[in-house]
Amino acid sequence: MLGLLSSGSVFAAGQADSKGLVDDSHMDVLFRNAFINRDYKYKDTETKAEWGQGIMLDFQSGYTEGPVGFGVDGLLQYAVRLDGGRGRSGAGGIDFFHQDNDGKAKSDLFKAGGRVKMRVSNTVLSWGTQRPVLPILNADDSRLLYETYTGFMLNSQELDGLDVNAGYFTDEQQKSDDSHNTGLKSLTFGGASYKFNDYFSGALYASNVEDTLNKQYLGMTYTQPFANDQTFILDFNGYHSHLDKQFAESMDTGRKNTIWSLAASYVLWDIHTFKVAYQQNSGTAGYNYGGYRNQGGVGDGGNTIWLSNSYWSDFNGEDERSWQVAYSVDLGGLGVPGLSYDVAYVNGDNIKTSATSNGKEHELFNQLQYKVQDGFAKDLKLKVRYSVLRVSSDASDYNKSGNEIRVFVDYPFNIF
């Protein structure tokens, strides 16, 4: 799951097992063709759509031999706009190609980054382009190109089952632009995850975005296997945020938020997964995450919402509570290897806005995925996702109704 330049790379071996800067190096390429269309069902709101072809080239060196190892990583990204020009681009939730001052989306995009790294035992200190994959700071990789940060990152896995991460970033690069000027001053974070045993694991993290907010995260997962390939899973995720006074005033909102979710899943024969979940938001503000500081956002990563009821809508309005029922099936176990299907229904209410204290929304989510199992296109993945979201009119300043379709084709392969 963790790619090149991510914050917490999983190391197969420590520094004592290093084979050298060159021998342990590898380069991977990802071709991504992505399309998102949002057909809004709210008055005076235009349909938005973008389509592009991207390529990401990831290089990760090994480490020099000796007690202290050194290495260098690199990331190149390029994308061409295939559709989504004036009038159709510009939706914050799509954000494939940044718009120029004249309202025209960029026709292509090139981004480059790299980092230097040092390893002692199973501890790595790095500086440069980073793609953190953490519950408290998760750079967005769910659009055409990657969102990245620049700064220092420490990852330590000295104790079995313990993964410690800390960092200090002073720059964020928007996924749809080559500019680094997104308004972020500094972002500091730290925390750890720990696998207590084969059944129970937990994580605790905290972050501070300068002049924006302080945030804490707690996550716990309990897994209970049964006979005949059956498993029961409980998954808890929660955030507590305290907004900076001036930032809260600029957003015309309160300063405190607590949001959490609890999901119970039953896995049958490693094929069928049945899930129910509840999510609760409380405080004087909704849950704020992602976005860019110069656009009024928080600046802590577009995927920093590790909560159960997050699909098109995140069901994160002020005081909102939501329920989910979901079903997933791995059709590989039924004779179609590589094919899977997910469906979920989420219903939310009690949303507080300027017009009501009981706004409502509901979403029907569907996703079909297929991964080629062998042949020249081995590992090519096709993902088609369709959501129907309906929001009550008195909650329109929080969210808007619409139908969304996403089509992603990812083709990864290793060069060496």
Secondary structure, DSSP 4 states (H G I P E B T S, - for coil): ---TTBTTPPPSS-GGG---TTTT-EEEEEEEEEEEEEEE-STT---EEEEEEEEEEEEE----SSSEEEEEEEEEEEEEEEE--TTT---TTT-SS-B-TTSPBPSEEEEEEEEEEEEETTEEEEEEEEB-EETTEE---SSSS--EEEEEEEEE--STTEEEEEEEEEEEE-TT-S---S----EEEEEEEEE-SSSEEEEEEEEEETTTEEEEEEEEEEEEEETTTEEEEEEEEEEEEEE-HHHHHHHTS-SEEEEEEEEEEEEETTTEEEEEEEEEEEESS-----S-GGGT---S-TT----TT-SSS---STT-EEEEEEEEEEGGGGT-TTEEEEEEEEEEEEE--SS-S-EEEEEEEEEEEEE--SSTTTT-EEEEEEEEEEE-GGGTTT---EEEEEEEEEEEEE--
